[in-house]
Amino acid sequence: MKRRQFLKNTTQATFEAMSLPYVLKESPIFLKKSQAEWSLRQPLRKGEISNLDFPRVAKEFYGIDAVEYVNQFFIDKVKDQAYLKELKNRTDDLGVTNVLIMLDLWEFPTASPVEAERIKSAEKHYEWIDAAHTLGCHGVRINANGYEGKTPEEAADLFVDTLIRLSDYTKAADMNIMVENHGNYSSNGKWLAMGMEKANRENVGTLPDFGNIRISKEEEYDRYKLVEELMPYALGVSAKAQEFNKKGEEANMDYSRLMTTVKEAGFDGYVGIEFGGKLEGMHKKDGVMLTKKLLQRVGSQLS
């Protein structure tokens, strides 16, 4: 797509003043990069870009040719086949790979102590699994929730009951169920690893997130230990960043140490670029680009 065409079709005025300095030849590294849609939550929520625009922004502006969607940005389109096929056609035309859909279905608890609620949760997830299949994704990312007041062992058993249902549903389509550490028990590496062992399914795994380490209001889990414990089951990785220092390093975590763990685990899937801080705008110093450059730099060193 020509630069002029790209600008003409984009609703965000910011793009009009920008060049495309990011689509540069890069040194090969051991990992595959994808862009998490959550990084662009602010322009998406403001209506400056749409979910249909997202793959083009990732490819043409950030130079990333694989994307990870978030269901809340097209929440009413889960059964809209015309919409899903249009999105798939756009990514095919761009040469962009649809990697996964992140599912934040908090109102449908996956580890509820009530079986009927767990079944309802599974059925709601089935709808999004079908959508992900239409888009050509290799899987979906889900959360563990609804187990408040239960012991770790009890909570794991409840969650695994749902994982088995989802695993059985996705097996025929050769798709995966990925669990992200997303607070409370799930941000305890030992607990989530226990869940993976209990589920014991090839298409059920983890999606280690570098940033989600809070297990309570007062306590955080050791992020390096967390990644080490979850990488043996990893089917995806979320290279989250929140804040950068003047040297372009993540201010609160050792990316080199984290990515060394990813590499030593033999991981060969997609590493999602996810900026969780404030997005100041799509320009040279925006968080997405800083995260991409950091990941590229560390990946090149490790390669």
Secondary structure as UniProt FT lines:
FT   HELIX           3..9
FT   HELIX           13..17
FT   STRAND          32..36
FT   HELIX           37..40
FT   HELIX           41..45
FT   TURN            46..47
FT   TURN            51..53
FT   HELIX           54..56
FT   HELIX           57..61
FT   STRAND          66..70
FT   HELIX           71..77
FT   TURN            78..79
FT   HELIX           81..94
FT   STRAND          97..102
FT   TURN            106..107
FT   TURN            110..111
FT   HELIX           115..135
FT   STRAND          139..142
FT   TURN            148..149
FT   HELIX           152..171
FT   TURN            172..174
FT   STRAND          176..180
FT   HELIX           184..187
FT   HELIX           189..199
FT   TURN            202..203
FT   STRAND          204..207
FT   HELIX           223..230
FT   HELIX           231..233
FT   STRAND          237..241
FT   TURN            246..247
FT   TURN            251..252
FT   HELIX           255..264
FT   TURN            265..266
FT   STRAND          270..275
FT   TURN            284..285
FT   HELIX           287..302
//
